[in-house]
Amino acid sequence: MQWSHNGFELLDMLRESGNQTPCIFLTSLNDIASLSKGFEVGADDYLKKPFDFDELLVRIGAILRKSFSSEKNIIKYKNLTYKISTNELFKGEELFLLAPQEQKLLALFFKHQGETIKKEDFLYELDNDSESSAGTLRVYITKLRKIGLEIQTIKGTGYRLVGL
């Protein structure tokens, strides 16, 4: 299969289908019309070549922070409330103190609502790719389930937060 679409057309098709994955155009096109077209089709940022890799990393970090924020800085899930800016999880008025690794998993679940997340992605997020960490991951998932998260195990693949 030959791909005949350019980046503008591809992003436009993705946005029309409802895909809101953050996007940065890295391009040698440097005219205002191209810059404008990139933002019109839904780009979150636009970086002209040649670019500084550290600048790209800064821009990626900024876009990821924005993509996870919400207008009220709060995510509600069933009877749980998660405050994004403070990483606090409440069940009613009760505050659950989560370990840093559990906070990372919770944020990953909320960022990928309804999607299956591969076990490898969780292990990467936990900064631990050793085989023994699979057991640690299961312990964290079990704790989040006890708090009230409905986490579905996708056998051989990973996990999915359902009911959000």
Secondary structure, 3 states (H helix, E strand, C coil): CCCCCCHHHHHHHHHHCCCCCCCEEEECCCCHHHHHHHHHCCCCEEEECCCCHHHHHHHHHHHHHHHHCCCCCEEEECCEEEECCCCEEEECCEEECCCHHHHHHHHHHHHCCCCCEEHHHHHHHCCCCCCCHHHHHHHHHHHHHHHCCCEEEECCCEEEECCC
